[in-house]
Amino acid sequence: VIWAEGRTQGDFDVIETPIGYLPKYDDLKALFKLELDKDYSQEDYIEQFKGLMGLFSFLMRLILKKMKML
């Protein structure tokens, strides 16, 4: 929520993906340290968002099959 609020204020950049905007790793790492006093590794970041990308990939394959493009 803090990232989303900061995003609307122009405090954070995004990674544009076909499924929407994703936070950049460095922004989340800083927020985890500042707000939670916790470390946030690149492995944590990948784990957090790989499910979304996997879902997108699955949906795209399904759409392409239905359109007989795959």
N, CA, C and O atoms as a Tripos MOL2 file, in Angstrom:
@<TRIPOS>MOLECULE
protein
  280   279    70     0     0
PROTEIN
NO_CHARGES

@<TRIPOS>ATOM
      1 N           0.8290   -1.1840    0.0000 N.3       1 VAL1
      2 CA          0.0000    0.0000    0.0000 C.3       1 VAL1
      3 C           0.8770    1.2540    0.0000 C.2       1 VAL1
      4 O           0.5700    2.2300   -0.6850 O.2       1 VAL1
      5 N           1.9520    1.2240    0.7580 N.am      2 ILE2
      6 CA          2.8490    2.3800    0.8160 C.3       2 ILE2
      7 C           3.4590    2.6340   -0.5590 C.2       2 ILE2
      8 O           3.5870    3.7820   -0.9870 O.2       2 ILE2
      9 N           3.8350    1.5580   -1.2470 N.am      3 TRP3
     10 CA          4.3940    1.7210   -2.5850 C.3       3 TRP3
     11 C           3.3520    2.3250   -3.5240 C.2       3 TRP3
     12 O           3.6640    3.2410   -4.2840 O.2       3 TRP3
     13 N           2.1200    1.8210   -3.4790 N.am      4 ALA4
     14 CA          1.0680    2.3270   -4.3690 C.3       4 ALA4
     15 C           0.7970    3.8070   -4.1080 C.2       4 ALA4
     16 O           0.6190    4.5840   -5.0460 O.2       4 ALA4
     17 N           0.7670    4.1860   -2.8600 N.am      5 GLU5
     18 CA          0.5630    5.5940   -2.5230 C.3       5 GLU5
     19 C           1.7300    6.4430   -3.0370 C.2       5 GLU5
     20 O           1.5180    7.4960   -3.6390 O.2       5 GLU5
     21 N           2.9390    5.9880   -2.8010 N.am      6 GLY6
     22 CA          4.1140    6.7060   -3.2880 C.3       6 GLY6
     23 C           4.1430    6.7880   -4.7990 C.2       6 GLY6
     24 O           4.6000    7.7770   -5.3730 O.2       6 GLY6
     25 N           3.6580    5.7530   -5.4300 N.am      7 ARG7
     26 CA          3.5860    5.7280   -6.8990 C.3       7 ARG7
     27 C           2.6970    6.8530   -7.4050 C.2       7 ARG7
     28 O           3.0410    7.5180   -8.3820 O.2       7 ARG7
     29 N           1.5570    7.0790   -6.7540 N.am      8 THR8
     30 CA          0.6490    8.1430   -7.1880 C.3       8 THR8
     31 C           1.2490    9.5240   -6.9610 C.2       8 THR8
     32 O           0.8560   10.4940   -7.6100 O.2       8 THR8
     33 N           2.1980    9.6090   -6.0420 N.am      9 GLN9
     34 CA          2.8680   10.8770   -5.7600 C.3       9 GLN9
     35 C           4.1120   11.0810   -6.6230 C.2       9 GLN9
     36 O           4.7680   12.1190   -6.5430 O.2       9 GLN9
     37 N           4.4310   10.0830   -7.4490 N.am     10 GLY10
     38 CA          5.6100   10.1730   -8.3050 C.3      10 GLY10
     39 C           6.9040    9.8220   -7.5930 C.2      10 GLY10
     40 O           7.9890   10.1340   -8.0840 O.2      10 GLY10
     41 N           6.7970    9.1660   -6.4270 N.am     11 ASP11
     42 CA          7.9890    8.8020   -5.6600 C.3      11 ASP11
     43 C           8.6990    7.5660   -6.2110 C.2      11 ASP11
     44 O           9.8890    7.3760   -5.9590 O.2      11 ASP11
     45 N           7.9870    6.7280   -6.9580 N.am     12 PHE12
     46 CA          8.5520    5.4680   -7.4340 C.3      12 PHE12
     47 C           8.3070    5.2910   -8.9260 C.2      12 PHE12
     48 O           7.2790    5.7110   -9.4570 O.2      12 PHE12
     49 N           9.2710    4.6600   -9.5900 N.am     13 ASP13
     50 CA          9.1020    4.2470  -10.9770 C.3      13 ASP13
     51 C           8.4500    2.8710  -10.9950 C.2      13 ASP13
     52 O           8.2890    2.2310   -9.9560 O.2      13 ASP13
     53 N           8.0820    2.4310  -12.1810 N.am     14 VAL14
     54 CA          7.4590    1.1190  -12.3220 C.3      14 VAL14
     55 C           8.1170    0.3480  -13.4480 C.2      14 VAL14
     56 O           8.8480    0.8990  -14.2720 O.2      14 VAL14
     57 N           7.8390   -0.9230  -13.4570 N.am     15 ILE15
     58 CA          8.1540   -1.7800  -14.5900 C.3      15 ILE15
     59 C           6.8130   -2.0450  -15.2650 C.2      15 ILE15
     60 O           5.9130   -2.6260  -14.6580 O.2      15 ILE15
     61 N           6.6830   -1.6230  -16.5110 N.am     16 GLU16
     62 CA          5.4330   -1.8480  -17.2310 C.3      16 GLU16
     63 C           5.4290   -3.2660  -17.7850 C.2      16 GLU16
     64 O           6.3740   -3.6850  -18.4530 O.2      16 GLU16
     65 N           4.3560   -4.0010  -17.5000 N.am     17 THR17
     66 CA          4.2010   -5.3630  -17.9930 C.3      17 THR17
     67 C           2.8290   -5.4770  -18.6480 C.2      17 THR17
     68 O           1.9900   -4.5940  -18.4760 O.2      17 THR17
     69 N           2.5950   -6.5340  -19.3850 N.am     18 PRO18
     70 CA          1.2720   -6.7240  -19.9920 C.3      18 PRO18
     71 C           0.1510   -6.8690  -18.9550 C.2      18 PRO18
     72 O          -1.0210   -6.6850  -19.2820 O.2      18 PRO18
     73 N           0.5030   -7.1940  -17.7280 N.am     19 ILE19
     74 CA         -0.5290   -7.3650  -16.7000 C.3      19 ILE19
     75 C          -0.6040   -6.1800  -15.7500 C.2      19 ILE19
     76 O          -1.3180   -6.2370  -14.7480 O.2      19 ILE19
     77 N           0.1080   -5.1260  -16.0430 N.am     20 GLY20
     78 CA          0.0550   -3.9360  -15.1990 C.3      20 GLY20
     79 C           1.4390   -3.4950  -14.7620 C.2      20 GLY20
     80 O           2.4550   -3.9650  -15.2760 O.2      20 GLY20
     81 N           1.4560   -2.5980  -13.8180 N.am     21 TYR21
     82 CA          2.7110   -2.0550  -13.3060 C.3      21 TYR21
     83 C           3.2340   -2.8900  -12.1460 C.2      21 TYR21
     84 O           2.4750   -3.3150  -11.2760 O.2      21 TYR21
     85 N           4.5360   -3.1170  -12.1480 N.am     22 LEU22
     86 CA          5.1880   -3.7950  -11.0330 C.3      22 LEU22
     87 C           6.1820   -2.8390  -10.3920 C.2      22 LEU22
     88 O           6.7950   -2.0210  -11.0780 O.2      22 LEU22
     89 N           6.3410   -2.9420   -9.0760 N.am     23 PRO23
     90 CA          7.3420   -2.1070   -8.4070 C.3      23 PRO23
     91 C           8.7480   -2.5540   -8.7720 C.2      23 PRO23
     92 O           8.9860   -3.7290   -9.0500 O.2      23 PRO23
     93 N           9.6610   -1.6200   -8.7670 N.am     24 LYS24
     94 CA         11.0670   -1.9590   -8.9930 C.3      24 LYS24
     95 C          11.6610   -2.5220   -7.7020 C.2      24 LYS24
     96 O          11.2940   -2.1240   -6.5970 O.2      24 LYS24
     97 N          12.5830   -3.4510   -7.8800 N.am     25 TYR25
     98 CA         13.2000   -4.1270   -6.7410 C.3      25 TYR25
     99 C          13.8040   -3.1450   -5.7420 C.2      25 TYR25
    100 O          13.5580   -3.2570   -4.5410 O.2      25 TYR25
    101 N          14.5840   -2.1930   -6.2210 N.am     26 ASP26
    102 CA         15.2640   -1.2620   -5.3050 C.3      26 ASP26
    103 C          14.2790   -0.4620   -4.4610 C.2      26 ASP26
    104 O          14.5620   -0.1530   -3.3030 O.2      26 ASP26
    105 N          13.1260   -0.1250   -5.0320 N.am     27 ASP27
    106 CA         12.1080    0.6060   -4.2680 C.3      27 ASP27
    107 C          11.5400   -0.2580   -3.1440 C.2      27 ASP27
    108 O          11.3970    0.2010   -2.0110 O.2      27 ASP27
    109 N          11.2190   -1.5110   -3.4660 N.am     28 LEU28
    110 CA         10.6810   -2.3950   -2.4270 C.3      28 LEU28
    111 C          11.7230   -2.7040   -1.3630 C.2      28 LEU28
    112 O          11.4040   -2.7790   -0.1770 O.2      28 LEU28
    113 N          12.9560   -2.8820   -1.7860 N.am     29 LYS29
    114 CA         14.0340   -3.1560   -0.8350 C.3      29 LYS29
    115 C          14.1450   -2.0140    0.1730 C.2      29 LYS29
    116 O          14.2560   -2.2480    1.3760 O.2      29 LYS29
    117 N          14.1130   -0.7830   -0.3240 N.am     30 ALA30
    118 CA         14.2040    0.3860    0.5620 C.3      30 ALA30
    119 C          12.9870    0.4820    1.4770 C.2      30 ALA30
    120 O          13.1270    0.7980    2.6580 O.2      30 ALA30
    121 N          11.8050    0.2150    0.9470 N.am     31 LEU31
    122 CA         10.5920    0.2800    1.7690 C.3      31 LEU31
    123 C          10.5860   -0.7900    2.8570 C.2      31 LEU31
    124 O          10.1870   -0.5220    3.9900 O.2      31 LEU31
    125 N          11.0260   -1.9960    2.5180 N.am     32 PHE32
    126 CA         11.0870   -3.0560    3.5250 C.3      32 PHE32
    127 C          12.0050   -2.6470    4.6720 C.2      32 PHE32
    128 O          11.6910   -2.8810    5.8390 O.2      32 PHE32
    129 N          13.1280   -2.0440    4.3400 N.am     33 LYS33
    130 CA         14.0820   -1.6310    5.3760 C.3      33 LYS33
    131 C          13.5080   -0.4810    6.2010 C.2      33 LYS33
    132 O          13.5770   -0.5050    7.4300 O.2      33 LYS33
    133 N          12.9470    0.5170    5.5370 N.am     34 LEU34
    134 CA         12.4330    1.7070    6.2070 C.3      34 LEU34
    135 C          11.1950    1.4120    7.0530 C.2      34 LEU34
    136 O          11.1180    1.8350    8.2070 O.2      34 LEU34
    137 N          10.2450    0.7030    6.4970 N.am     35 GLU35
    138 CA          8.9580    0.5050    7.1640 C.3      35 GLU35
    139 C           8.9130   -0.7240    8.0710 C.2      35 GLU35
    140 O           8.2220   -0.7190    9.0900 O.2      35 GLU35
    141 N           9.6420   -1.7710    7.7050 N.am     36 LEU36
    142 CA          9.5680   -3.0330    8.4490 C.3      36 LEU36
    143 C          10.8710   -3.4080    9.1350 C.2      36 LEU36
    144 O          10.9180   -4.3640    9.9080 O.2      36 LEU36
    145 N          11.9270   -2.6560    8.8520 N.am     37 ASP37
    146 CA         13.2670   -2.9690    9.3470 C.3      37 ASP37
    147 C          13.6550   -4.4110    8.9990 C.2      37 ASP37
    148 O          14.2320   -5.1340    9.8120 O.2      37 ASP37
    149 N          13.3180   -4.8050    7.7610 N.am     38 LYS38
    150 CA         13.6230   -6.1450    7.2700 C.3      38 LYS38
    151 C          14.4060   -6.0400    5.9740 C.2      38 LYS38
    152 O          14.2370   -5.0980    5.2000 O.2      38 LYS38
    153 N          15.2710   -7.0310    5.7520 N.am     39 ASP39
    154 CA         15.9700   -7.1320    4.4780 C.3      39 ASP39
    155 C          15.0280   -7.7500    3.4500 C.2      39 ASP39
    156 O          14.1530   -8.5430    3.7960 O.2      39 ASP39
    157 N          15.2100   -7.3880    2.2110 N.am     40 TYR40
    158 CA         14.3900   -7.8900    1.1110 C.3      40 TYR40
    159 C          15.3380   -8.2280   -0.0290 C.2      40 TYR40
    160 O          15.9070   -7.3410   -0.6670 O.2      40 TYR40
    161 N          15.5000   -9.5180   -0.2750 N.am     41 SER41
    162 CA         16.4820   -9.9640   -1.2680 C.3      41 SER41
    163 C          15.8750  -10.0130   -2.6690 C.2      41 SER41
    164 O          14.6590   -9.9530   -2.8470 O.2      41 SER41
    165 N          16.7600  -10.1220   -3.6510 N.am     42 GLN42
    166 CA         16.2810  -10.2900   -5.0250 C.3      42 GLN42
    167 C          15.5140  -11.6000   -5.1610 C.2      42 GLN42
    168 O          14.5780  -11.6920   -5.9550 O.2      42 GLN42
    169 N          15.8980  -12.5980   -4.4020 N.am     43 GLU43
    170 CA         15.1770  -13.8710   -4.4210 C.3      43 GLU43
    171 C          13.7510  -13.6800   -3.9100 C.2      43 GLU43
    172 O          12.8100  -14.2560   -4.4560 O.2      43 GLU43
    173 N          13.5910  -12.8620   -2.8490 N.am     44 ASP44
    174 CA         12.2510  -12.5530   -2.3340 C.3      44 ASP44
    175 C          11.4080  -11.8750   -3.4120 C.2      44 ASP44
    176 O          10.2380  -12.2040   -3.6040 O.2      44 ASP44
    177 N          12.0200  -10.9320   -4.1030 N.am     45 TYR45
    178 CA         11.3300  -10.1760   -5.1500 C.3      45 TYR45
    179 C          10.8690  -11.1090   -6.2730 C.2      45 TYR45
    180 O           9.7180  -11.0590   -6.7050 O.2      45 TYR45
    181 N          11.7760  -11.9490   -6.7290 N.am     46 ILE46
    182 CA         11.4440  -12.8850   -7.8070 C.3      46 ILE46
    183 C          10.3300  -13.8210   -7.3710 C.2      46 ILE46
    184 O           9.3910  -14.0630   -8.1290 O.2      46 ILE46
    185 N          10.4210  -14.3420   -6.1770 N.am     47 GLU47
    186 CA          9.3980  -15.2510   -5.6610 C.3      47 GLU47
    187 C           8.0390  -14.5540   -5.5810 C.2      47 GLU47
    188 O           7.0090  -15.1440   -5.9060 O.2      47 GLU47
    189 N           8.0480  -13.3090   -5.1490 N.am     48 GLN48
    190 CA          6.8040  -12.5640   -4.9860 C.3      48 GLN48
    191 C           6.0890  -12.3510   -6.3200 C.2      48 GLN48
    192 O           4.8600  -12.4130   -6.3740 O.2      48 GLN48
    193 N           6.8300  -12.1030   -7.3820 N.am     49 PHE49
    194 CA          6.2020  -11.7350   -8.6430 C.3      49 PHE49
    195 C           6.2140  -12.8140   -9.7180 C.2      49 PHE49
    196 O           5.5760  -12.6400  -10.7560 O.2      49 PHE49
    197 N           6.9120  -13.9160   -9.5050 N.am     50 LYS50
    198 CA          6.9630  -14.9290  -10.5610 C.3      50 LYS50
    199 C           5.6070  -15.5820  -10.7860 C.2      50 LYS50
    200 O           5.3140  -16.0190  -11.8990 O.2      50 LYS50
    201 N           4.7890  -15.6570   -9.7690 N.am     51 GLY51
    202 CA          3.4510  -16.2210   -9.9300 C.3      51 GLY51
    203 C           2.5990  -15.3990  -10.8810 C.2      51 GLY51
    204 O           1.8500  -15.9550  -11.6850 O.2      51 GLY51
    205 N           2.7070  -14.0880  -10.7970 N.am     52 LEU52
    206 CA          1.9470  -13.2220  -11.7000 C.3      52 LEU52
    207 C           2.3790  -13.4160  -13.1420 C.2      52 LEU52
    208 O           1.5430  -13.4840  -14.0430 O.2      52 LEU52
    209 N           3.6690  -13.5040  -13.3570 N.am     53 MET53
    210 CA          4.1620  -13.6740  -14.7180 C.3      53 MET53
    211 C           3.8040  -15.0570  -15.2540 C.2      53 MET53
    212 O           3.5160  -15.2110  -16.4410 O.2      53 MET53
    213 N           3.8220  -16.0560  -14.3840 N.am     54 GLY54
    214 CA          3.4150  -17.3940  -14.7990 C.3      54 GLY54
    215 C           1.9450  -17.4320  -15.1880 C.2      54 GLY54
    216 O           1.5700  -18.0860  -16.1610 O.2      54 GLY54
    217 N           1.1170  -16.7280  -14.4260 N.am     55 LEU55
    218 CA         -0.3060  -16.6460  -14.7420 C.3      55 LEU55
    219 C          -0.5120  -15.9590  -16.0860 C.2      55 LEU55
    220 O          -1.3140  -16.4100  -16.9040 O.2      55 LEU55
    221 N           0.2110  -14.8740  -16.3110 N.am     56 PHE56
    222 CA          0.0970  -14.1710  -17.5870 C.3      56 PHE56
    223 C           0.4940  -15.0880  -18.7430 C.2      56 PHE56
    224 O          -0.1910  -15.1370  -19.7650 O.2      56 PHE56
    225 N           1.5820  -15.8000  -18.5810 N.am     57 SER57
    226 CA          2.0500  -16.7030  -19.6300 C.3      57 SER57
    227 C           1.0000  -17.7730  -19.9320 C.2      57 SER57
    228 O           0.7340  -18.0690  -21.0970 O.2      57 SER57
    229 N           0.4080  -18.3460  -18.8970 N.am     58 PHE58
    230 CA         -0.6370  -19.3570  -19.0660 C.3      58 PHE58
    231 C          -1.8350  -18.7770  -19.8200 C.2      58 PHE58
    232 O          -2.3450  -19.3950  -20.7550 O.2      58 PHE58
    233 N          -2.2780  -17.5920  -19.4100 N.am     59 LEU59
    234 CA         -3.4330  -16.9660  -20.0540 C.3      59 LEU59
    235 C          -3.1530  -16.6400  -21.5180 C.2      59 LEU59
    236 O          -4.0290  -16.8030  -22.3680 O.2      59 LEU59
    237 N          -1.9540  -16.1860  -21.8150 N.am     60 MET60
    238 CA         -1.6070  -15.8900  -23.2060 C.3      60 MET60
    239 C          -1.6110  -17.1590  -24.0540 C.2      60 MET60
    240 O          -2.0860  -17.1460  -25.1900 O.2      60 MET60
    241 N          -1.0880  -18.2500  -23.5110 N.am     61 ARG61
    242 CA         -1.1130  -19.5150  -24.2590 C.3      61 ARG61
    243 C          -2.5490  -19.9620  -24.5080 C.2      61 ARG61
    244 O          -2.8730  -20.4460  -25.5920 O.2      61 ARG61
    245 N          -3.4020  -19.8010  -23.5130 N.am     62 LEU62
    246 CA         -4.8090  -20.1690  -23.6480 C.3      62 LEU62
    247 C          -5.4950  -19.3210  -24.7200 C.2      62 LEU62
    248 O          -6.2380  -19.8470  -25.5490 O.2      62 LEU62
    249 N          -5.2530  -18.0360  -24.7040 N.am     63 ILE63
    250 CA         -5.8390  -17.1350  -25.7030 C.3      63 ILE63
    251 C          -5.3490  -17.4940  -27.1010 C.2      63 ILE63
    252 O          -6.1390  -17.5630  -28.0430 O.2      63 ILE63
    253 N          -4.0480  -17.7230  -27.2340 N.am     64 LEU64
    254 CA         -3.4980  -18.0720  -28.5440 C.3      64 LEU64
    255 C          -4.0500  -19.3970  -29.0550 C.2      64 LEU64
    256 O          -4.2860  -19.5510  -30.2530 O.2      64 LEU64
    257 N          -4.2580  -20.3600  -28.1470 N.am     65 LYS65
    258 CA         -4.8510  -21.6350  -28.5530 C.3      65 LYS65
    259 C          -6.2590  -21.4150  -29.0720 C.2      65 LYS65
    260 O          -6.6430  -21.9590  -30.1070 O.2      65 LYS65
    261 N          -7.0240  -20.6140  -28.3460 N.am     66 LYS66
    262 CA         -8.4050  -20.3480  -28.7580 C.3      66 LYS66
    263 C          -8.4430  -19.6270  -30.1010 C.2      66 LYS66
    264 O          -9.3840  -19.7990  -30.8760 O.2      66 LYS66
    265 N          -7.4410  -18.8370  -30.3690 N.am     67 MET67
    266 CA         -7.3640  -18.1270  -31.6460 C.3      67 MET67
    267 C          -6.6540  -18.9850  -32.6920 C.2      67 MET67
    268 O          -6.4440  -18.5500  -33.8240 O.2      67 MET67
    269 N          -6.2850  -20.2110  -32.3010 N.am     68 LYS68
    270 CA         -5.5880  -21.1630  -33.1730 C.3      68 LYS68
    271 C          -4.2730  -20.6060  -33.7090 C.2      68 LYS68
    272 O          -3.9040  -20.8170  -34.8640 O.2      68 LYS68
    273 N          -3.5810  -19.8870  -32.8280 N.am     69 MET69
    274 CA         -2.2910  -19.3160  -33.2160 C.3      69 MET69
    275 C          -1.1400  -20.0780  -32.5730 C.2      69 MET69
    276 O           0.0230  -19.7470  -32.8040 O.2      69 MET69
    277 N          -1.4390  -21.0730  -31.7840 N.am     70 LEU70
    278 CA         -0.3770  -21.8170  -31.1020 C.3      70 LEU70
    279 C          -0.4810  -23.2830  -31.4580 C.2      70 LEU70
    280 O           0.3210  -24.0900  -30.9880 O.2      70 LEU70
@<TRIPOS>BOND
     1     1     2 1
     2     2     3 1
     3     3     4 2
     4     3     5 am
     5     5     6 1
     6     6     7 1
     7     7     8 2
     8     7     9 am
     9     9    10 1
    10    10    11 1
    11    11    12 2
    12    11    13 am
    13    13    14 1
    14    14    15 1
    15    15    16 2
    16    15    17 am
    17    17    18 1
    18    18    19 1
    19    19    20 2
    20    19    21 am
    21    21    22 1
    22    22    23 1
    23    23    24 2
    24    23    25 am
    25    25    26 1
    26    26    27 1
    27    27    28 2
    28    27    29 am
    29    29    30 1
    30    30    31 1
    31    31    32 2
    32    31    33 am
    33    33    34 1
    34    34    35 1
    35    35    36 2
    36    35    37 am
    37    37    38 1
    38    38    39 1
    39    39    40 2
    40    39    41 am
    41    41    42 1
    42    42    43 1
    43    43    44 2
    44    43    45 am
    45    45    46 1
    46    46    47 1
    47    47    48 2
    48    47    49 am
    49    49    50 1
    50    50    51 1
    51    51    52 2
    52    51    53 am
    53    53    54 1
    54    54    55 1
    55    55    56 2
    56    55    57 am
    57    57    58 1
    58    58    59 1
    59    59    60 2
    60    59    61 am
    61    61    62 1
    62    62    63 1
    63    63    64 2
    64    63    65 am
    65    65    66 1
    66    66    67 1
    67    67    68 2
    68    67    69 am
    69    69    70 1
    70    70    71 1
    71    71    72 2
    72    71    73 am
    73    73    74 1
    74    74    75 1
    75    75    76 2
    76    75    77 am
    77    77    78 1
    78    78    79 1
    79    79    80 2
    80    79    81 am
    81    81    82 1
    82    82    83 1
    83    83    84 2
    84    83    85 am
    85    85    86 1
    86    86    87 1
    87    87    88 2
    88    87    89 am
    89    89    90 1
    90    90    91 1
    91    91    92 2
    92    91    93 am
    93    93    94 1
    94    94    95 1
    95    95    96 2
    96    95    97 am
    97    97    98 1
    98    98    99 1
    99    99   100 2
   100    99   101 am
   101   101   102 1
   102   102   103 1
   103   103   104 2
   104   103   105 am
   105   105   106 1
   106   106   107 1
   107   107   108 2
   108   107   109 am
   109   109   110 1
   110   110   111 1
   111   111   112 2
   112   111   113 am
   113   113   114 1
   114   114   115 1
   115   115   116 2
   116   115   117 am
   117   117   118 1
   118   118   119 1
   119   119   120 2
   120   119   121 am
   121   121   122 1
   122   122   123 1
   123   123   124 2
   124   123   125 am
   125   125   126 1
   126   126   127 1
   127   127   128 2
   128   127   129 am
   129   129   130 1
   130   130   131 1
   131   131   132 2
   132   131   133 am
   133   133   134 1
   134   134   135 1
   135   135   136 2
   136   135   137 am
   137   137   138 1
   138   138   139 1
   139   139   140 2
   140   139   141 am
   141   141   142 1
   142   142   143 1
   143   143   144 2
   144   143   145 am
   145   145   146 1
   146   146   147 1
   147   147   148 2
   148   147   149 am
   149   149   150 1
   150   150   151 1
   151   151   152 2
   152   151   153 am
   153   153   154 1
   154   154   155 1
   155   155   156 2
   156   155   157 am
   157   157   158 1
   158   158   159 1
   159   159   160 2
   160   159   161 am
   161   161   162 1
   162   162   163 1
   163   163   164 2
   164   163   165 am
   165   165   166 1
   166   166   167 1
   167   167   168 2
   168   167   169 am
   169   169   170 1
   170   170   171 1
   171   171   172 2
   172   171   173 am
   173   173   174 1
   174   174   175 1
   175   175   176 2
   176   175   177 am
   177   177   178 1
   178   178   179 1
   179   179   180 2
   180   179   181 am
   181   181   182 1
   182   182   183 1
   183   183   184 2
   184   183   185 am
   185   185   186 1
   186   186   187 1
   187   187   188 2
   188   187   189 am
   189   189   190 1
   190   190   191 1
   191   191   192 2
   192   191   193 am
   193   193   194 1
   194   194   195 1
   195   195   196 2
   196   195   197 am
   197   197   198 1
   198   198   199 1
   199   199   200 2
   200   199   201 am
   201   201   202 1
   202   202   203 1
   203   203   204 2
   204   203   205 am
   205   205   206 1
   206   206   207 1
   207   207   208 2
   208   207   209 am
   209   209   210 1
   210   210   211 1
   211   211   212 2
   212   211   213 am
   213   213   214 1
   214   214   215 1
   215   215   216 2
   216   215   217 am
   217   217   218 1
   218   218   219 1
   219   219   220 2
   220   219   221 am
   221   221   222 1
   222   222   223 1
   223   223   224 2
   224   223   225 am
   225   225   226 1
   226   226   227 1
   227   227   228 2
   228   227   229 am
   229   229   230 1
   230   230   231 1
   231   231   232 2
   232   231   233 am
   233   233   234 1
   234   234   235 1
   235   235   236 2
   236   235   237 am
   237   237   238 1
   238   238   239 1
   239   239   240 2
   240   239   241 am
   241   241   242 1
   242   242   243 1
   243   243   244 2
   244   243   245 am
   245   245   246 1
   246   246   247 1
   247   247   248 2
   248   247   249 am
   249   249   250 1
   250   250   251 1
   251   251   252 2
   252   251   253 am
   253   253   254 1
   254   254   255 1
   255   255   256 2
   256   255   257 am
   257   257   258 1
   258   258   259 1
   259   259   260 2
   260   259   261 am
   261   261   262 1
   262   262   263 1
   263   263   264 2
   264   263   265 am
   265   265   266 1
   266   266   267 1
   267   267   268 2
   268   267   269 am
   269   269   270 1
   270   270   271 1
   271   271   272 2
   272   271   273 am
   273   273   274 1
   274   274   275 1
   275   275   276 2
   276   275   277 am
   277   277   278 1
   278   278   279 1
   279   279   280 2
@<TRIPOS>SUBSTRUCTURE
     1 VAL1         2 RESIDUE 1 A VAL
     2 ILE2         6 RESIDUE 1 A ILE
     3 TRP3        10 RESIDUE 1 A TRP
     4 ALA4        14 RESIDUE 1 A ALA
     5 GLU5        18 RESIDUE 1 A GLU
     6 GLY6        22 RESIDUE 1 A GLY
     7 ARG7        26 RESIDUE 1 A ARG
     8 THR8        30 RESIDUE 1 A THR
     9 GLN9        34 RESIDUE 1 A GLN
    10 GLY10       38 RESIDUE 1 A GLY
    11 ASP11       42 RESIDUE 1 A ASP
    12 PHE12       46 RESIDUE 1 A PHE
    13 ASP13       50 RESIDUE 1 A ASP
    14 VAL14       54 RESIDUE 1 A VAL
    15 ILE15       58 RESIDUE 1 A ILE
    16 GLU16       62 RESIDUE 1 A GLU
    17 THR17       66 RESIDUE 1 A THR
    18 PRO18       70 RESIDUE 1 A PRO
    19 ILE19       74 RESIDUE 1 A ILE
    20 GLY20       78 RESIDUE 1 A GLY
    21 TYR21       82 RESIDUE 1 A TYR
    22 LEU22       86 RESIDUE 1 A LEU
    23 PRO23       90 RESIDUE 1 A PRO
    24 LYS24       94 RESIDUE 1 A LYS
    25 TYR25       98 RESIDUE 1 A TYR
    26 ASP26      102 RESIDUE 1 A ASP
    27 ASP27      106 RESIDUE 1 A ASP
    28 LEU28      110 RESIDUE 1 A LEU
    29 LYS29      114 RESIDUE 1 A LYS
    30 ALA30      118 RESIDUE 1 A ALA
    31 LEU31      122 RESIDUE 1 A LEU
    32 PHE32      126 RESIDUE 1 A PHE
    33 LYS33      130 RESIDUE 1 A LYS
    34 LEU34      134 RESIDUE 1 A LEU
    35 GLU35      138 RESIDUE 1 A GLU
    36 LEU36      142 RESIDUE 1 A LEU
    37 ASP37      146 RESIDUE 1 A ASP
    38 LYS38      150 RESIDUE 1 A LYS
    39 ASP39      154 RESIDUE 1 A ASP
    40 TYR40      158 RESIDUE 1 A TYR
    41 SER41      162 RESIDUE 1 A SER
    42 GLN42      166 RESIDUE 1 A GLN
    43 GLU43      170 RESIDUE 1 A GLU
    44 ASP44      174 RESIDUE 1 A ASP
    45 TYR45      178 RESIDUE 1 A TYR
    46 ILE46      182 RESIDUE 1 A ILE
    47 GLU47      186 RESIDUE 1 A GLU
    48 GLN48      190 RESIDUE 1 A GLN
    49 PHE49      194 RESIDUE 1 A PHE
    50 LYS50      198 RESIDUE 1 A LYS
    51 GLY51      202 RESIDUE 1 A GLY
    52 LEU52      206 RESIDUE 1 A LEU
    53 MET53      210 RESIDUE 1 A MET
    54 GLY54      214 RESIDUE 1 A GLY
    55 LEU55      218 RESIDUE 1 A LEU
    56 PHE56      222 RESIDUE 1 A PHE
    57 SER57      226 RESIDUE 1 A SER
    58 PHE58      230 RESIDUE 1 A PHE
    59 LEU59      234 RESIDUE 1 A LEU
    60 MET60      238 RESIDUE 1 A MET
    61 ARG61      242 RESIDUE 1 A ARG
    62 LEU62      246 RESIDUE 1 A LEU
    63 ILE63      250 RESIDUE 1 A ILE
    64 LEU64      254 RESIDUE 1 A LEU
    65 LYS65      258 RESIDUE 1 A LYS
    66 LYS66      262 RESIDUE 1 A LYS
    67 MET67      266 RESIDUE 1 A MET
    68 LYS68      270 RESIDUE 1 A LYS
    69 MET69      274 RESIDUE 1 A MET
    70 LEU70      278 RESIDUE 1 A LEU
